[in-house]
């Protein structure tokens, strides 16, 4: 549940947490900094809305890595993290 009305709360789905755990430690550190930036959504640079089957979701990148998320109320729900190669494929 997300209760803070001044900032967004970032939650990570179990599948995204497993993907995160498989990333190199240096990339994990960069991802954590992006998660912290997402608390200030929508005032976050580099966020792009996705289209097609992923409409209603967003992505932000850090180097060659991507974070896919959706917004529900004052919650950011991280659904997927990973390298850009094949990131948007099923």
Helices and strands as residue ranges (DSSP letters): E 9-12, H 14-21, H 25-38, E 48-49, G 52-54, E 57-62, E 65-72, E 75-83
